[in-house]
Structure formats: C-alpha cells, structure tokens
Amino acid sequence: MIPLQQLKAESSRRHLHEFLRTYAWPVLFPATPFKDNWHIGAICEHLEAIQSGEIKKLIINIPFRHLKSTIISQAFPAWDWITNPHLQYLTGSYNKDLATRDAVNTRRIIESEAYQRDFGHAFQMTSDQNVKTRYDNDHNGSRTVTSTDGAATGFGGNRRIIDDPISSKEADSLPAINSSIEWWKGTMATRGNDPETDTTVLTHQRVNERDLTGYILAEEAGWEHLVLPLRYEAEFKQKPTKIGFVDPRHKEGELLHPERLGETAANDLAKSLGAYHTNAQLQQRPESRGGTIFLRNNWKFYKVLPTIDEIALSVDCTFKDTKSSDYVALQAWARRGADKFLLYRIRERMGFGATVIALRALKEKFPTAVAVLVEDKANGSAVIETLQKEIAGIIPVNPEGGKVARAYAIQPEHEAGNLWLPDPSIEAGADIETYLTELSAFPNPAFHDDEVDSTTQCINWFRNRSASMGIFDYYRQQAEALKKKAA
C-alpha cells in the first residue's frame, strides 16, 4: 500500500490547487485556515495550462484581496520547479519591493521542511547566487526580480510573470500608465529565452481602460483572458476560456468569494471607491476616466439653486424589468437662461407598472414642470397612452439621429459650462458619481446609456424650445416696433 503522505505529494505535484493547500499555505499563512473557493481552482487550472504549454500568454484580471499574488507569484513558481527545475523565471511588479516579497515567499515555500522532504530530490538551491532579488538552483533554473519603476534588466526568462504593473494610486496618471506599457514593450516582451516555449502571465486589478491589459488586448494577439469580477453581472459574462472555463455563478450580484470578502465589506469598498473605481478595480471593466464626449472637467456643480425659469421632466423607458435589462431613467431638469440644472434623477430597473408609478411621483414632486418628455419607444408608448389624460404636458419624443449624434448636439453646451449637476455634498448629488460614470463612458458599449438618453432628450428639447421662443420674441419685437412707428 502506498503511504498517505506519498499520495498527497504526488497529487500536489500534479495539481497546483492541492500544492497550494498542502505545501504553500501552511508556510505563508500558518495561523490562518485555508478557505477554498472555485476561483482558486480556476486560476490554478489556467496556470497548469501554462505549465503544459496549452496556454502561452495569459491575462488574469481579479480584484484585490482574492489571493492573486499568493497563487500566481508565490506558489506557482515553487510548484512549477518540482517538474521543471531548469526554467528561468523573470518576475516583476510596479514596485521592486513587492516583486521581491513574492520571490522571497516562493523561496520560503521551497526551503520549508515539507517541501524539502517530498520534493527536495528535484533540485537544490545554489549558495553562490541566493539573494532576495536573484536566486538559482542546481539545474540552471533561476528567478530574477524586476519592476516597472526600475532600470531594465539584462536577464531573460522562460516564464515571465507581471503582477500589478501599475499602482491603483496612479490609475489616472498617463505618465505612469505609459511607463508600464513602455516597460512591457521595451523590457519584458523582449526578455524571452525561447519564443517557441516561453510563457507569460499578466495579472492585476484593472485601473484604467488604457492600462497594460487594455493595451495588450487592443494591440497584441494570442492572449488568453481570464476575468474574475467581484460581483457577477450576466450582461458582462465572459465567453469560455481556451480550457473551457466559464464563471459558474448565475445569480446577479453574487460575490466572487463571500467567505473572504462578504457583503458588508464589498459594499463598504464600493462606497469608498466610487462608481468609476468600482467598475475598474472590482468589476474589471474600466471606463474612459476623462470622458469621450462629456469630459468630466466640464461639468459644473451647484450647492444652491438660482431662481429658475422653467422645469421639464425627461423619461427613458425600457422594454422589460429583468436583472440584465436596461435601466429606466427619470430626470428633472431646470433652465435659467442658457444654464440647465439637473434637479433629481431616478435610475432603476422597472417594468411598465412601476414606471407609471415613478413618473406620477416625479410629477407630484415637481408640479410646475412645463413638459414631461417620454421617448415614444419600448414601454414609453404605453406610459404615454396611460398618463396623457392624467398628467398635463406629456410630450411623446421620437428622437432623430443616433444616440451619439444626439449627445454631440448638446456637447457644446456641456463644454461651455452650461450643464450643472447637484454637488455630491447635497442630497440630490448623493449618487452623482454613477451618473458621471455613465456619461463619461458613453459611447462605450460595455456601459449603460439610459441616463445619457434621458439627459440628451431634455437638453435638446430645451435648446429647440429656446430657439422657438427666440423667433417668437423676434417677431413680437418687430410688431411692437411697427406699432410704435405707426403711432
């Protein structure tokens, strides 16, 4: 009979997941119980595909606090050397201290009693080159540490691991983003030992649409992409990876690893990060931070409203109420001269009945609104028919041109500083970051555009109304002039 310890060792040699649990975890976290989860197995299986050569280039995007570095940068190299001690590792991060930490932890695993007992026969560390940033084994295997903020290295690698090429604190720094991309193109991408067999793993939480993941996906071919968002979103579910993996979650909003990061902690994180960084760092789908049509810097914010000329309500409906459907966007806007002010907004997934109730409530909140603009599509047609005799001023809107064209139509007013939003410090601006995120991302198809549609519908109506009123005023003034001349 084969001893149990020998069976465990053989299972761990074959499977990274078992190695992580049995050999790496007790060394790295001796006082912490190992809490397993499906995403750990998914990462391990993709790294096993790296070892077998089934995958050559792999990107893993995952939020922080989910064992990314522990598995990829610390446990994987120690496991890989059991079978392939001749491989040379080149590993880097945005900071050399972090890359060094990971290399040191790998060496701790290798030098542990259990590892040496069961796998020490595979190779031995050499004494002449065994420092924190560079160590070798007696099979010509090595690990060298580099970083995006350091000088280029002259060493190469069969396995290249890039773990967090940019700090989340520099998410909006174009110099830092560009530096990480240039580091990849000029250093890491050129430091392979054998193009036929070399493999590369890039892992990080997304921080910007133009980060290294964004660059590689746009400019390079042949990369496998594993995305593990904090919360499940059916709308953005990833297609199967090369090894057939699909996210096993089905419930909208389900957490990635609730035992490690539960609802309260996840909600607190989202609140502190804001909508933009939540989408990027937690959900792994960053938007255009500065904005494409609606630049963030052009928005104006008010804390106290001036005297206003008139109010209009704007409604963008949807076809159905499901967890993956579009949102219903109801907005109240005020006009004073050329300036427009967002007074109030509702953004929820609602069916026809709930939309009718919400619109009634919005009209009661703003009884002096001169117009209620409802797009005459989706549920909007039924809403118009139901409420037109009940609420005065309902105007069916059949928008002309595409969404992008309508957005560009109001862009000059936005650039000129005529569009005002409630300041985040007042009640109406409590969730204004969600609005800003959507408007900044537009026309990125990965993001919703319901609030964009509601906004452009109302601002374009105000502009057309002002033009009509201007013509009326002109003829009125001409008539008065003629009357005075005749007198």
C-alpha positions as CSV (number, residue, x, y, z in Angstrom):
1,M,0.0,0.0,0.0
2,I,1.3,3.5,-0.9
3,P,1.7,5.7,2.2
4,L,-0.8,8.6,2.5
5,Q,2.0,11.2,2.6
6,Q,3.3,9.9,-0.7
7,L,-0.1,10.0,-2.3
8,K,-0.5,13.7,-1.1
9,A,2.9,14.6,-2.5
10,E,2.1,13.0,-5.9
11,S,-1.3,14.7,-6.0
12,S,0.3,18.0,-5.2
13,R,3.0,17.5,-7.9
14,R,0.2,17.0,-10.4
15,H,-2.2,19.7,-9.2
16,L,-1.3,23.3,-8.2
17,H,-4.5,23.6,-6.2
18,E,-3.6,20.8,-4.0
19,F,0.0,22.0,-3.7
20,L,-1.3,25.5,-2.7
21,R,-3.4,24.0,0.1
22,T,-0.9,21.4,1.4
23,Y,2.5,23.0,1.0
24,A,2.3,26.7,0.3
25,W,-0.5,27.9,2.5
26,P,0.9,26.5,5.8
27,V,4.2,28.3,5.1
28,L,2.7,31.6,4.1
29,F,-0.2,31.8,6.5
30,P,0.4,29.3,9.3
31,A,-2.2,30.7,11.6
32,T,-5.0,31.2,9.0
33,P,-7.3,28.4,7.9
34,F,-7.4,27.8,4.2
35,K,-10.8,28.9,2.7
36,D,-11.2,27.2,-0.6
37,N,-13.3,28.6,-3.5
38,W,-14.0,27.9,-7.1
39,H,-12.0,30.9,-8.4
40,I,-8.8,29.5,-6.7
41,G,-9.3,26.3,-8.7
42,A,-9.9,28.3,-11.9
43,I,-6.7,30.3,-11.5
44,C,-4.7,27.1,-10.7
45,E,-6.2,25.3,-13.8
46,H,-5.1,28.1,-16.1
47,L,-1.6,28.1,-14.6
48,E,-1.5,24.3,-15.1
49,A,-2.3,25.1,-18.8
50,I,0.7,27.5,-18.8
51,Q,2.9,24.7,-17.5
52,S,1.7,22.2,-20.1
53,G,2.0,24.7,-22.9
54,E,-1.7,24.7,-23.8
55,I,-1.7,28.4,-22.9
56,K,1.3,30.6,-23.8
57,K,0.1,34.0,-22.9
58,L,-2.4,34.6,-20.1
59,I,-4.0,37.7,-18.6
60,I,-5.8,37.3,-15.3
61,N,-7.9,40.3,-14.0
62,I,-9.2,39.9,-10.5
63,P,-9.9,42.3,-7.6
64,F,-7.5,42.7,-4.7
65,R,-7.9,40.5,-1.6
66,H,-8.5,37.4,-3.6
67,L,-5.1,35.6,-3.4
68,K,-3.9,36.7,-6.8
69,S,-0.2,37.1,-5.8
70,T,-0.2,34.2,-3.4
71,I,-1.2,31.8,-6.1
72,I,0.4,33.2,-9.2
73,S,3.6,34.9,-8.0
74,Q,4.4,32.9,-4.9
75,A,3.0,29.3,-5.0
76,F,3.1,28.7,-8.8
77,P,6.9,29.1,-9.3
78,A,7.7,26.7,-6.4
79,W,5.2,24.1,-7.8
80,D,6.5,24.5,-11.3
81,W,10.1,23.9,-10.3
82,I,9.2,20.4,-9.0
83,T,8.7,19.3,-12.6
84,N,10.7,21.9,-14.5
85,P,13.6,23.0,-12.3
86,H,15.5,24.2,-15.3
87,L,13.1,27.0,-16.0
88,Q,14.2,30.6,-15.6
89,Y,11.7,33.0,-14.1
90,L,11.6,36.7,-14.7
91,T,9.0,38.4,-12.4
92,G,8.1,42.0,-11.9
93,S,5.6,44.5,-10.4
94,Y,5.2,48.3,-10.3
95,N,7.4,48.3,-7.3
96,K,10.5,46.2,-6.8
97,D,9.8,45.7,-3.1
98,L,6.5,43.9,-4.0
99,A,8.2,41.8,-6.6
100,T,11.0,41.0,-4.1
101,R,8.4,40.0,-1.4
102,D,6.9,37.5,-3.8
103,A,10.2,36.0,-4.7
104,V,11.2,35.7,-1.1
105,N,7.9,33.9,-0.3
106,T,8.5,31.4,-3.1
107,R,11.9,30.7,-1.6
108,R,10.3,30.2,1.8
109,I,8.0,27.6,0.4
110,I,10.9,25.8,-1.4
111,E,13.0,25.8,1.8
112,S,10.2,24.6,4.0
113,E,10.5,21.2,5.8
114,A,7.6,19.6,4.0
115,Y,8.7,20.8,0.5
116,Q,12.3,19.6,1.0
117,R,11.1,16.3,2.4
118,D,8.8,15.5,-0.5
119,F,10.4,17.4,-3.4
120,G,13.9,18.1,-2.4
121,H,15.2,15.5,-4.7
122,A,14.1,17.5,-7.7
123,F,16.7,20.3,-7.3
124,Q,18.7,22.2,-4.7
125,M,19.2,25.9,-4.3
126,T,22.7,27.1,-5.0
127,S,24.7,29.1,-2.4
128,D,26.6,31.3,-4.8
129,Q,23.5,33.0,-6.1
130,N,20.8,33.1,-3.4
131,V,19.7,36.6,-2.6
132,K,16.3,38.2,-2.4
133,T,16.2,39.6,-5.9
134,R,18.0,36.7,-7.7
135,Y,18.4,33.1,-6.8
136,D,19.4,30.0,-8.8
137,N,19.1,26.2,-8.5
138,D,21.5,23.5,-9.5
139,H,19.5,22.7,-12.7
140,N,20.2,26.2,-14.1
141,G,16.8,27.4,-13.0
142,S,16.6,30.9,-11.7
143,R,14.3,33.7,-10.5
144,T,15.1,37.3,-11.2
145,V,13.1,40.3,-9.9
146,T,12.5,43.5,-11.9
147,S,10.0,46.3,-11.8
148,T,8.3,49.0,-13.9
149,D,9.9,51.7,-11.8
150,G,13.5,50.4,-12.1
151,A,16.2,50.0,-14.7
152,A,15.8,47.5,-17.5
153,T,17.2,44.1,-16.7
154,G,19.6,42.2,-18.8
155,F,18.3,38.8,-17.7
156,G,15.8,36.7,-19.6
157,G,13.1,34.2,-18.6
158,N,11.2,31.1,-19.8
159,R,8.4,32.2,-17.5
160,R,7.6,35.8,-17.2
161,I,5.1,37.0,-14.6
162,I,3.9,40.6,-14.3
163,D,1.9,41.1,-11.1
164,D,0.4,44.6,-10.9
165,P,2.3,46.6,-13.5
166,I,0.8,49.9,-12.1
167,S,-0.3,51.0,-8.7
168,S,-4.0,51.8,-8.2
169,K,-2.9,55.2,-6.9
170,E,-1.7,56.0,-10.3
171,A,-4.8,55.0,-12.2
172,D,-5.2,58.5,-13.6
173,S,-1.6,59.1,-14.3
174,L,-0.9,58.9,-18.0
175,P,2.9,59.0,-17.5
176,A,2.7,56.0,-15.1
177,I,0.4,54.1,-17.5
178,N,2.6,54.8,-20.5
179,S,5.7,53.9,-18.5
180,S,4.3,50.5,-17.7
181,I,3.4,49.9,-21.3
182,E,6.9,51.0,-22.5
183,W,8.4,48.8,-19.8
184,W,6.5,45.9,-21.2
185,K,7.4,46.6,-24.9
186,G,11.0,47.5,-24.2
187,T,11.9,45.2,-21.4
188,M,9.6,42.2,-20.5
189,A,8.3,41.4,-24.0
190,T,11.9,41.2,-25.3
191,R,13.3,39.1,-22.5
192,G,12.1,35.6,-23.5
193,N,14.6,32.8,-23.8
194,D,12.8,30.6,-26.3
195,P,9.9,32.1,-28.4
196,E,8.6,28.6,-29.1
197,T,8.1,27.5,-25.4
198,D,8.2,30.7,-23.3
199,T,5.1,31.7,-21.4
200,T,3.9,34.9,-19.9
201,V,1.3,35.7,-17.2
202,L,0.0,39.2,-16.6
203,T,-2.2,39.6,-13.6
204,H,-3.7,42.7,-11.9
205,Q,-6.8,44.5,-11.0
206,R,-7.9,46.9,-13.8
207,V,-7.2,50.5,-13.0
208,N,-7.8,52.3,-16.3
209,E,-9.0,51.5,-19.8
210,R,-5.6,52.3,-21.1
211,D,-3.6,50.1,-18.6
212,L,-1.4,47.3,-19.7
213,T,-4.3,44.9,-20.1
214,G,-6.1,47.4,-22.2
215,Y,-3.1,47.9,-24.4
216,I,-2.3,44.2,-24.9
217,L,-5.9,43.3,-25.7
218,A,-6.1,46.1,-28.3
219,E,-2.6,45.7,-29.8
220,E,-1.5,42.1,-29.4
221,A,-2.9,38.7,-30.5
222,G,-2.8,35.3,-28.9
223,W,-3.6,36.2,-25.3
224,E,-6.0,34.2,-23.2
225,H,-8.1,36.4,-20.9
226,L,-9.5,35.2,-17.5
227,V,-11.8,37.8,-15.9
228,L,-13.0,37.3,-12.3
229,P,-15.2,40.2,-11.3
230,L,-16.1,40.8,-7.6
231,R,-19.8,40.6,-8.4
232,Y,-21.4,38.5,-11.1
233,E,-23.0,40.5,-13.9
234,A,-24.8,38.4,-16.5
235,E,-24.6,41.2,-19.1
236,F,-20.8,41.1,-19.0
237,K,-20.3,37.3,-18.6
238,Q,-17.0,36.2,-20.2
239,K,-17.0,33.7,-23.0
240,P,-15.4,30.3,-22.2
241,T,-11.6,30.4,-22.0
242,K,-9.4,28.1,-24.0
243,I,-9.6,25.4,-21.4
244,G,-13.4,25.6,-21.3
245,F,-13.8,27.6,-18.1
246,V,-16.9,29.7,-17.6
247,D,-17.9,31.7,-14.5
248,P,-20.1,29.2,-12.5
249,R,-22.2,32.0,-11.0
250,H,-25.8,32.6,-12.1
251,K,-27.2,35.0,-9.5
252,E,-26.9,38.7,-10.4
253,G,-24.6,40.4,-7.9
254,E,-23.2,37.2,-6.4
255,L,-19.8,37.7,-4.8
256,L,-16.6,36.1,-6.0
257,H,-15.6,34.7,-2.6
258,P,-18.0,35.7,0.1
259,E,-16.1,33.9,2.8
260,R,-13.1,36.1,2.1
261,L,-14.9,39.4,1.2
262,G,-18.5,39.4,2.3
263,E,-21.5,41.7,1.5
264,T,-20.7,44.3,4.1
265,A,-17.1,44.7,3.2
266,A,-17.9,44.6,-0.5
267,N,-20.5,47.4,-0.1
268,D,-18.1,49.5,2.0
269,L,-15.4,49.1,-0.6
270,A,-17.7,50.1,-3.4
271,K,-18.9,53.1,-1.4
272,S,-15.3,54.3,-0.7
273,L,-14.0,53.6,-4.2
274,G,-16.9,55.3,-6.1
275,A,-18.5,54.0,-9.3
276,Y,-15.5,54.5,-11.5
277,H,-13.0,52.6,-9.4
278,T,-15.7,50.0,-8.5
279,N,-16.2,49.2,-12.2
280,A,-12.4,49.2,-12.8
281,Q,-10.8,47.6,-9.7
282,L,-13.7,45.4,-8.5
283,Q,-15.6,44.6,-11.7
284,Q,-12.6,44.6,-14.1
285,R,-14.2,46.8,-16.7
286,P,-12.8,50.3,-16.6
287,E,-14.4,53.2,-18.4
288,S,-12.9,56.2,-20.1
289,R,-12.0,58.2,-17.0
290,G,-11.8,61.7,-18.5
291,G,-14.8,61.1,-20.8
292,T,-15.1,60.9,-24.6
293,I,-18.0,63.2,-25.5
294,F,-18.7,64.5,-22.0
295,L,-15.4,65.4,-20.3
296,R,-15.6,65.2,-16.5
297,N,-13.8,68.5,-16.2
298,N,-16.5,70.4,-18.0
299,W,-19.3,69.6,-15.5
300,K,-20.4,72.4,-13.2
301,F,-21.8,71.7,-9.7
302,Y,-24.2,73.7,-7.6
303,K,-25.0,73.6,-3.9
304,V,-27.8,76.2,-4.0
305,L,-30.1,76.6,-7.0
306,P,-30.6,80.1,-8.5
307,T,-34.1,81.3,-9.4
308,I,-35.1,79.2,-12.3
309,D,-37.2,79.9,-15.5
310,E,-38.8,76.5,-16.0
311,I,-38.6,72.8,-15.3
312,A,-39.0,69.8,-17.6
313,L,-39.1,66.1,-16.8
314,S,-37.5,63.5,-19.1
315,V,-38.1,59.7,-19.1
316,D,-36.2,57.0,-20.9
317,C,-38.0,53.7,-20.7
318,T,-37.1,50.1,-21.2
319,F,-38.8,47.0,-22.7
320,K,-38.9,44.8,-19.6
321,D,-37.9,44.5,-16.0
322,T,-35.2,41.9,-15.6
323,K,-31.9,41.8,-13.7
324,S,-30.0,42.2,-17.0
325,S,-32.3,44.7,-18.8
326,D,-31.6,48.4,-19.3
327,Y,-32.5,50.9,-16.6
328,V,-35.4,53.3,-16.6
329,A,-34.0,56.8,-16.3
330,L,-36.3,59.6,-15.0
331,Q,-34.8,63.1,-14.6
332,A,-36.0,66.6,-13.6
333,W,-34.1,69.4,-15.2
334,A,-34.4,73.2,-14.7
335,R,-33.4,76.0,-17.0
336,R,-32.3,79.5,-16.2
337,G,-31.3,81.4,-19.3
338,A,-28.6,79.3,-21.1
339,D,-27.9,77.2,-18.0
340,K,-29.5,73.9,-17.2
341,F,-29.6,72.2,-13.8
342,L,-30.2,68.5,-13.0
343,L,-32.6,68.6,-10.0
344,Y,-33.4,65.0,-9.4
345,R,-32.9,61.6,-11.0
346,I,-34.2,58.0,-10.7
347,R,-32.3,55.1,-12.2
348,E,-33.8,51.7,-11.6
349,R,-34.8,48.6,-13.4
350,M,-38.6,48.9,-13.7
351,G,-41.4,47.3,-15.7
352,F,-44.3,49.3,-17.1
353,G,-46.4,49.5,-13.9
354,A,-43.5,50.6,-11.8
355,T,-42.5,53.2,-14.4
356,V,-46.0,54.7,-14.4
357,I,-46.0,55.0,-10.5
358,A,-42.5,56.5,-10.6
359,L,-43.5,59.1,-13.2
360,R,-46.6,60.1,-11.2
361,A,-44.5,60.6,-8.1
362,L,-41.9,62.7,-10.1
363,K,-44.7,65.0,-11.4
364,E,-46.0,65.4,-7.9
365,K,-42.5,66.3,-6.7
366,F,-42.2,68.9,-9.5
367,P,-45.8,70.0,-10.1
368,T,-44.7,73.2,-12.1
369,A,-42.9,71.2,-14.7
370,V,-44.0,72.6,-18.1
371,A,-43.3,69.4,-20.0
372,V,-42.9,65.7,-19.4
373,L,-40.8,64.2,-22.2
374,V,-41.2,60.5,-22.8
375,E,-39.4,58.6,-25.6
376,D,-42.1,57.0,-27.7
377,K,-40.4,53.6,-27.8
378,A,-40.3,50.5,-25.6
379,N,-42.6,50.9,-22.6
380,G,-42.7,54.6,-23.3
381,S,-45.6,54.3,-25.7
382,A,-47.8,52.6,-23.2
383,V,-46.7,55.1,-20.5
384,I,-47.8,58.0,-22.7
385,E,-51.1,56.4,-23.5
386,T,-51.8,55.6,-19.9
387,L,-50.9,59.1,-18.4
388,Q,-51.5,61.6,-21.2
389,K,-55.0,62.4,-20.0
390,E,-53.9,62.4,-16.3
391,I,-50.8,64.5,-16.4
392,A,-50.6,67.7,-18.4
393,G,-47.7,68.4,-20.7
394,I,-46.8,64.8,-21.7
395,I,-44.9,65.1,-25.0
396,P,-44.0,61.9,-27.0
397,V,-40.5,62.2,-28.3
398,N,-39.3,60.4,-31.4
399,P,-35.6,61.1,-31.3
400,E,-33.9,62.0,-34.6
401,G,-30.4,60.6,-35.4
402,G,-28.5,58.1,-33.4
403,K,-27.6,58.3,-29.7
404,V,-24.1,59.6,-30.4
405,A,-25.4,62.3,-32.7
406,R,-27.8,63.5,-30.0
407,A,-25.0,63.5,-27.4
408,Y,-22.8,65.6,-29.7
409,A,-25.7,68.0,-30.2
410,I,-25.6,69.0,-26.5
411,Q,-21.8,68.7,-26.1
412,P,-21.1,72.4,-26.9
413,E,-23.3,73.4,-24.0
414,H,-21.5,71.0,-21.8
415,E,-18.1,72.2,-22.9
416,A,-19.2,75.8,-22.3
417,G,-20.2,75.0,-18.7
418,N,-23.9,75.4,-19.1
419,L,-24.8,72.0,-17.7
420,W,-24.9,71.8,-13.9
421,L,-25.1,68.8,-11.6
422,P,-26.0,68.7,-7.8
423,D,-22.9,68.8,-5.7
424,P,-22.1,65.4,-4.0
425,S,-22.4,67.2,-0.6
426,I,-26.1,67.8,-1.1
427,E,-28.9,65.2,-1.0
428,A,-29.7,65.4,-4.7
429,G,-26.0,64.7,-5.5
430,A,-25.5,61.7,-3.2
431,D,-25.2,59.2,-6.1
432,I,-24.0,61.6,-8.8
433,E,-20.8,59.5,-9.3
434,T,-23.0,56.8,-11.0
435,Y,-24.3,59.4,-13.4
436,L,-20.8,60.8,-14.1
437,T,-19.5,57.3,-14.7
438,E,-22.2,56.6,-17.4
439,L,-21.8,59.9,-19.1
440,S,-18.0,59.7,-19.1
441,A,-18.1,56.2,-20.5
442,F,-20.5,56.9,-23.3
443,P,-20.4,55.7,-26.1
444,N,-18.5,52.7,-24.7
445,P,-20.9,49.7,-25.5
446,A,-19.9,48.0,-22.3
447,F,-21.8,50.6,-20.2
448,H,-25.5,51.5,-20.0
449,D,-26.6,54.7,-21.7
450,D,-30.1,55.2,-20.2
451,E,-29.2,58.4,-18.3
452,V,-27.4,59.7,-21.4
453,D,-30.6,59.3,-23.4
454,S,-32.7,61.0,-20.7
455,T,-30.3,63.8,-20.5
456,T,-29.9,64.5,-24.2
457,Q,-33.6,64.2,-24.7
458,C,-34.2,67.0,-22.2
459,I,-31.3,69.3,-23.1
460,N,-32.1,69.1,-26.8
461,W,-35.7,69.9,-26.1
462,F,-34.7,73.0,-24.0
463,R,-32.5,74.1,-26.9
464,N,-35.2,73.7,-29.5
465,R,-37.7,75.4,-27.2
466,S,-35.3,78.3,-26.6
467,A,-34.8,78.7,-30.4
468,S,-38.6,78.7,-31.0
469,M,-39.1,81.2,-28.2
470,G,-36.4,83.4,-29.6
471,I,-38.1,83.5,-33.0
472,F,-41.4,84.3,-31.3
473,D,-39.7,87.1,-29.3
474,Y,-38.1,88.5,-32.5
475,Y,-41.5,88.8,-34.3
476,R,-43.1,90.2,-31.2
477,Q,-40.4,92.9,-31.0
478,Q,-40.8,93.6,-34.7
479,A,-44.6,94.0,-34.3
480,E,-44.1,96.4,-31.3
481,A,-41.6,98.4,-33.3
482,L,-44.0,98.8,-36.2
483,K,-46.8,99.7,-33.8
484,K,-44.6,102.5,-32.3
485,K,-43.7,103.7,-35.8
486,A,-47.3,103.9,-36.9
487,A,-48.2,105.8,-33.8
